[in-house]
Each structure stands twice: as structure tokens, then as C-alpha cells.
Amino acid sequence: MDVPPDADEAGGSDGGIEADYDPEVLALLDAWEPPPGGPPTMPTRLVTWRRTSLAGAVMAGMAFGLREVLEPERRDQVVIEVDAGAGQDEGPLVLRLDPDDPAGSWCVVRRVR
């Protein structure tokens, strides 16, 4: 990947994350652990009713059918325009998108002082 030479590594070159946060916040960040088994999922009563009953399945099918009829699929093409002379490397955010290979896209976030 092509990364500009002035791009900082993760954490920056002038003190890292410790320079940006209070010790209390850093302690809370270090103590955080993700919930076991991923985030909890709690289906609502309406979702449970729709999935478990015949009437719910029929009504959901009708709703999807109405959506297909009343709101046809949009086939708009995404257009990305870049003004080459706009000084796009001067701001705190540099974004390079590769439309042919999304894995080749990159972003640099600079600290604003």
C-alpha cells in the first residue's frame, strides 16, 4: 500500500494515547472487556411474533410485497468526484479510495493541534 511518509504510526510519535487522555480514562479503557459471546441480542415482541406465528409471517410477506411495489429498487450509480487541485492532503483526514480494489484503500488521520 502507498502510505504517505509523513503519516504517523498508530499511537502517534509524540507520546501516544497517554498524552491525549487522563489517567482515569486510560484505566477505564484498560479495564474494559467485551461481553462474553458477543453483544446481547434481544428480539422485540413484534419480531418474535412475526417469526413464530403464521399470521405474522403472512403479514411480513405482505409488507415486503407492498414495499417492492410502492418503492422499486433504485439503480443509481455511485459517482465519486475528486478535485485534484483542492489541496486534499492538507487537512487532518486523508482518504484514498481505490474503486477497483477496496483493500487498496487507505486513510490517514492526523492529530489537530
VOBA-1610 file (N, C-alpha, C; in pm, whole numbers, padded with zeros to 5 digits, always signed):
BEGIN
Met+00083-00119+00000Met+00000+00000+00000Met+00088+00125+00000Asp+00040+00229-00064Asp+00111+00354-00066Asp+00061+00441+00047Val+00146+00461+00147Val+00112+00546+00261Val+00209+00662+00259Pro+00160+00784+00275Pro+00250+00899+00272Pro+00356+00888+00381Pro+00479+00937+00355Pro+00586+00923+00453Pro+00564+01002+00580Asp+00478+01105+00578Asp+00455+01182+00699Asp+00342+01126+00785Ala+00288+01011+00747Ala+00179+00951+00825Ala+00235+00890+00952Asp+00171+00922+01066Asp+00213+00867+01194Asp+00168+00724+01208Glu+00244+00645+01282Glu+00204+00509+01315Glu+00089+00519+01415Ala+00023+00405+01441Ala-00085+00405+01539Ala-00030+00450+01674Gly-00095+00543+01738Gly-00049+00595+01865Gly+00030+00722+01851Gly+00072+00757+01733Gly+00143+00882+01711Gly+00287+00875+01754Ser+00359+00979+01721Ser+00502+00981+01752Ser+00534+01078+01865Asp+00433+01142+01923Asp+00461+01241+02028Asp+00393+01205+02159Gly+00414+01084+02209Gly+00362+01048+02339Gly+00251+00945+02335Gly+00193+00919+02221Gly+00091+00816+02208Gly-00040+00854+02272Ile-00117+00752+02305Ile-00251+00773+02360Ile-00246+00831+02500Glu-00138+00805+02573Glu-00127+00854+02710Glu-00125+01007+02714Ala-00077+01071+02609Ala-00071+01217+02607Ala-00208+01280+02582Asp-00302+01202+02528Asp-00432+01257+02492Asp-00540+01236+02598Tyr-00522+01140+02690Tyr-00627+01105+02785Tyr-00577+01116+02929Asp-00673+01140+03020Asp-00643+01142+03162Asp-00614+01001+03211Pro-00541+00987+03322Pro-00512+00853+03376Pro-00638+00775+03412Glu-00744+00845+03458Glu-00867+00775+03494Glu-00931+00710+03370Val-00930+00785+03260Val-00988+00734+03135Val-00905+00617+03084Leu-00774+00627+03091Leu-00688+00518+03047Leu-00711+00393+03131Ala-00731+00409+03263Ala-00758+00294+03349Ala-00890+00228+03310Leu-00993+00308+03280Leu-01120+00252+03237Leu-01107+00179+03104Leu-01030+00236+03011Leu-01010+00171+02882Leu-00935+00038+02898Asp-00837+00035+02986Asp-00761-00089+03008Asp-00846-00195+03078Ala-00940-00154+03162Ala-01022-00249+03237Ala-01138-00304+03156Trp-01172-00244+03043Trp-01288-00287+02965Trp-01262-00421+02900Glu-01362-00508+02904Glu-01358-00637+02836Glu-01487-00654+02757Pro-01480-00713+02638Pro-01603-00733+02561Pro-01693-00833+02632Pro-01824-00822+02612Pro-01915-00916+02677Pro-01892-01057+02623Pro-01904-01159+02709Pro-01883-01296+02662Pro-01990-01336+02561Gly-01949-01395+02451Gly-02044-01441+02350Gly-02093-01331+02258Gly-02029-01216+02259Gly-02070-01108+02171Gly-02177-01022+02234Pro-02224-00922+02162Pro-02326-00834+02217Pro-02459-00907+02235Pro-02532-00872+02339Pro-02660-00940+02361Pro-02762-00900+02255Thr-02839-00997+02212Thr-02945-00970+02115Thr-03078-01001+02182Met-03166-00903+02186Met-03296-00919+02249Met-03403-00884+02147Pro-03464-00983+02085Pro-03568-00951+01988Pro-03690-00892+02057Thr-03751-00798+01990Thr-03871-00737+02046Thr-03988-00834+02034Arg-04096-00802+02100Arg-04213-00888+02096Arg-04269-00897+01955Leu-04265-00786+01880Leu-04316-00787+01745Leu-04233-00878+01655Val-04100-00873+01667Val-04013-00958+01587Val-04038-01105+01622Thr-04050-01134+01751Thr-04074-01272+01793Thr-04209-01321+01740Trp-04312-01236+01747Trp-04444-01276+01698Trp-04442-01299+01548Arg-04372-01212+01474Arg-04365-01225+01330Arg-04294-01354+01289Arg-04191-01392+01363Arg-04113-01510+01327Arg-04180-01640+01371Thr-04262-01637+01473Thr-04313-01763+01528Thr-04458-01792+01491Ser-04532-01697+01435Ser-04672-01724+01404Ser-04696-01718+01254Leu-04794-01791+01209Leu-04830-01794+01069Leu-04884-01657+01025Ala-04968-01597+01108Ala-05023-01466+01073Ala-04912-01361+01064Gly-04814-01369+01151Gly-04701-01277+01145Gly-04620-01295+01018Ala-04599-01419+00977Ala-04524-01446+00854Ala-04600-01394+00732Val-04733-01413+00730Val-04814-01365+00618Val-04810-01213+00612Met-04825-01147+00727Met-04824-01001+00729Met-04686-00947+00689Ala-04580-01013+00733Ala-04447-00970+00694Ala-04427-00985+00543Gly-04476-01094+00487Gly-04468-01114+00342Gly-04546-01008+00267Met-04664-00972+00317Met-04742-00867+00253Met-04669-00733+00259Ala-04607-00704+00372Ala-04534-00578+00387Ala-04416-00572+00289Phe-04344-00683+00275Phe-04232-00686+00180Phe-04282-00673+00037Gly-04396-00734+00007Gly-04454-00722-00128Gly-04496-00580-00158Leu-04560-00514-00061Leu-04600-00375-00080Leu-04478-00285-00099Arg-04373-00314-00025Arg-04252-00234-00041Arg-04194-00250-00182Glu-04198-00372-00236Glu-04148-00396-00371Glu-04230-00319-00475Val-04362-00311-00452Val-04449-00245-00549Val-04439-00093-00538Leu-04445-00043-00415Leu-04451+00101-00394Leu-04314+00169-00399Glu-04210+00095-00368Glu-04076+00153-00364Glu-03983+00065-00447Pro-03981+00083-00578Pro-03897-00003-00662Pro-03749+00017-00630Glu-03671-00085-00662Glu-03529-00082-00633Glu-03461+00030-00712Arg-03380+00106-00644Arg-03309+00216-00708Arg-03181+00162-00770Arg-03156+00201-00890Arg-03036+00155-00960Arg-02943+00274-00990Asp-02930+00363-00893Asp-02842+00478-00909Asp-02697+00433-00897Gln-02614+00483-00984Gln-02472+00451-00979Gln-02402+00551-00888Val-02315+00501-00803Val-02240+00587-00713Val-02128+00653-00792Val-02122+00784-00782Val-02020+00860-00854Val-01930+00927-00751Ile-01800+00906-00764Ile-01703+00969-00675Ile-01625+01070-00758Glu-01634+01197-00719Glu-01563+01302-00789Glu-01457+01359-00696Val-01336+01375-00749Val-01228+01431-00671Val-01168+01547-00751Asp-01160+01662-00687Asp-01098+01778-00748Asp-00949+01770-00716Ala-00868+01741-00816Ala-00726+01717-00795Ala-00652+01839-00742Gly-00697+01957-00769Gly-00626+02076-00724Gly-00679+02135-00596Ala-00753+02062-00517Ala-00819+02119-00400Ala-00735+02112-00274Gly-00611+02064-00279Gly-00529+02054-00159Gly-00581+01950-00063Gln-00611+01833-00111Gln-00676+01732-00030Gln-00585+01667+00073Asp-00453+01690+00066Asp-00362+01632+00165Asp-00331+01727+00279Glu-00396+01843+00283Glu-00363+01943+00383Glu-00443+01931+00511Gly-00554+01864+00510Gly-00640+01857+00628Gly-00600+01747+00724Pro-00677+01732+00832Pro-00647+01628+00931Pro-00684+01488+00884Leu-00756+01476+00773Leu-00801+01346+00725Leu-00764+01332+00578Val-00688+01228+00546Val-00652+01199+00408Val-00711+01063+00375Leu-00793+01059+00272Leu-00862+00936+00235Leu-00834+00905+00090Arg-00781+00787+00064Arg-00754+00742-00073Arg-00836+00617-00098Leu-00931+00627-00189Leu-01018+00515-00222Leu-00976+00456-00355Asp-00965+00325-00360Asp-00935+00254-00483Asp-01064+00185-00526Pro-01135+00237-00628Pro-01265+00179-00665Pro-01253+00038-00722Asp-01136+00003-00777Asp-01120-00131-00832Asp-01085-00235-00727Asp-01017-00193-00620Asp-00974-00285-00515Asp-00993-00218-00380Pro-01106-00241-00311Pro-01131-00175-00183Pro-01023-00204-00078Ala-00954-00318-00089Ala-00848-00348+00007Ala-00729-00254-00013Gly-00718-00191-00128Gly-00611-00098-00155Gly-00640+00043-00108Ser-00757+00067-00051Ser-00792+00200+00000Ser-00726+00220+00135Trp-00695+00346+00169Trp-00636+00375+00298Trp-00677+00514+00345Cys-00660+00534+00476Cys-00698+00659+00539Cys-00592+00697+00641Val-00555+00825+00645Val-00460+00874+00744Val-00532+00982+00824Val-00530+00967+00956Val-00591+01065+01046Val-00478+01132+01123Arg-00466+01262+01105Arg-00361+01338+01174Arg-00421+01410+01293Arg-00342+01424+01396Arg-00385+01493+01516Arg-00391+01643+01487Val-00499+01708+01527Val-00516+01852+01508Val-00464+01920+01633Arg-00378+02015+01611Arg-00319+02084+01728Arg-00364+02225+01734
//
